[in-house]
């Protein structure tokens, strides 16, 4: 029980740090006008922060701009500390933080490993993770709010239910 309370408190610290961000960064929606949406609908820009490494043209790895500029240093420290304590053997080199982005059914086919940690933070209702069979019919719905889940994001179709409120999702992966 103590471990659960410690983990929940750690997640709340991360959540408070996220809520301090008054102007959330945006990035270009690579799959423009298709299956990625934010709270304003289908848009060309998504609200997200990439921390860690990124793959450059030509396949080289580089540190993400957000990790370089230190703008979210405390948030980055809290997330990496959380992962080190509660998921020490999880392979990842990038953490993606989404704010109010909604994703339709898809697979994360460009990831190197077929394992990711996903969790939801914020003041919202709904927003569950759905896993789907190969024929894209619903397999299971997972409540991820304060409940991290490890799942096979590269080979499993997944999507997100609509929600009300401000929803942050944090996902780790290996590129």
C-alpha positions in Angstrom: 0.0 0.0 0.0 2.9 2.4 0.8 4.4 1.9 -2.6 1.1 2.7 -4.3 0.7 5.9 -2.3 4.3 6.9 -3.1 3.8 6.2 -6.8 0.5 8.2 -6.8 2.2 11.1 -5.1 5.0 11.1 -7.6 2.4 11.2 -10.4 0.6 14.1 -8.8 3.9 16.0 -8.6 4.3 15.4 -12.4 0.7 16.5 -12.9 1.3 19.8 -11.0 4.4 20.5 -13.0 2.4 20.0 -16.2 -0.4 22.3 -15.0 2.2 25.1 -14.5 2.8 25.2 -18.3 0.8 28.2 -19.5 1.8 27.9 -23.2 2.1 24.3 -24.2 4.4 23.8 -27.2 3.0 22.6 -30.5 4.5 20.4 -33.3 3.5 19.8 -36.8 0.9 17.0 -37.3 2.8 14.6 -39.7 -0.4 12.9 -40.6 -2.2 16.1 -41.3 -6.0 16.0 -41.6 -6.2 12.3 -40.9 -6.3 10.5 -37.6 -4.8 13.0 -35.1 -6.9 15.6 -33.3 -6.7 18.0 -30.4 -9.5 19.6 -28.5 -10.1 22.0 -31.4 -10.6 19.2 -33.9 -8.4 17.9 -36.7 -5.5 20.3 -36.9 -2.1 20.8 -38.4 -0.4 21.3 -35.0 -0.5 19.1 -31.9 0.1 20.1 -28.3 3.1 18.0 -27.2 6.5 17.9 -25.7 9.2 15.5 -26.8 11.9 14.7 -24.2 15.0 12.6 -24.7 16.2 11.6 -28.1 14.8 12.0 -31.6 15.7 10.4 -34.9 17.0 12.8 -37.5 17.0 12.5 -41.3 19.5 9.9 -42.2 18.8 7.8 -39.1 21.1 9.6 -36.6 19.9 10.2 -33.1 20.0 13.7 -31.5 18.7 15.2 -28.3 15.3 16.8 -28.6 15.1 20.6 -28.6 13.0 20.5 -25.4 15.7 18.5 -23.6 18.5 20.8 -25.0 16.9 24.1 -24.0 16.0 23.0 -20.4 12.7 24.8 -20.5 11.0 21.8 -18.8 14.0 20.6 -16.8 12.0 20.0 -13.5 9.2 18.1 -15.4 11.9 16.1 -17.2 13.6 15.2 -14.0 10.3 14.2 -12.3 9.4 11.9 -15.2 12.8 10.3 -15.5 13.0 9.8 -11.7 9.5 8.2 -11.8 10.6 5.8 -14.6 13.8 4.9 -12.9 12.1 4.1 -9.6 9.0 2.2 -10.9 10.0 0.9 -14.3 13.8 0.5 -14.1 14.1 -2.2 -16.9 11.8 -0.4 -19.4 13.6 0.3 -22.7 13.0 3.8 -24.0 14.9 6.9 -25.3 12.0 9.3 -25.8 9.1 10.5 -23.7 6.1 12.1 -25.4 3.8 14.3 -23.4 0.4 15.1 -25.1 -2.1 17.7 -23.9 -5.6 17.3 -25.2 -4.6 15.3 -28.3 -6.9 12.6 -29.5 -5.7 9.7 -31.6 -7.9 7.4 -33.7 -7.1 3.7 -34.1 -3.4 3.1 -35.1 -0.2 1.2 -34.4 3.1 2.9 -33.5 4.9 1.0 -36.3 8.1 3.1 -36.3 9.1 2.2 -32.8 12.0 -0.2 -32.4 10.6 -2.1 -29.4 7.1 -3.4 -28.9 6.6 -2.1 -25.4 5.5 1.3 -24.2 4.4 2.8 -20.9 1.3 5.0 -21.1 -0.4 7.0 -18.4 -2.9 9.7 -18.1 -2.9 12.8 -15.8 -5.1 15.8 -15.5 -8.6 16.7 -14.5 -10.7 14.8 -17.0 -13.3 12.1 -17.4 -13.2 9.6 -20.2 -10.0 9.4 -22.3 -9.5 5.7 -21.8 -7.0 3.7 -23.9 -8.7 1.1 -26.2 -6.8 -1.9 -27.5 -8.1 -3.6 -30.6 -7.9 -6.9 -32.4 -6.2 -7.1 -35.8 -9.7 -6.6 -37.4 -9.8 -3.4 -35.4 -12.7 -4.5 -33.2 -12.5 -3.5 -29.6 -10.6 -5.9 -27.4 -10.4 -4.0 -24.1 -10.7 -0.5 -22.6 -8.1 0.6 -20.0 -8.5 3.5 -17.6 -5.1 5.1 -17.6 -5.7 8.1 -15.3 -3.1 7.6 -12.6 -2.9 4.0 -13.8 0.2 3.4 -16.0 -0.1 0.6 -18.4 2.6 -1.3 -20.3 1.3 -2.5 -23.7 2.6 -3.6 -27.1 2.1 -0.3 -29.0 3.9 -1.4 -32.2 1.9 -4.5 -32.9 -1.4 -3.7 -31.1 -4.0 -1.4 -32.6 -5.0 1.2 -30.1 -7.1 4.4 -29.8 -8.3 6.8 -27.2 -11.9 7.5 -26.1 -13.1 11.1 -26.1 -12.9 13.0 -22.8 -14.1 16.1 -21.0 -11.5 18.3 -19.2 -7.7 18.7 -19.6 -6.0 15.4 -20.3 -2.2 14.9 -20.4 -0.9 11.6 -21.6 2.7 10.5 -21.1 4.1 7.7 -23.3 7.6 6.2 -23.5 9.1 4.5 -26.5 12.3 3.5 -28.2 13.0 5.0 -31.6 
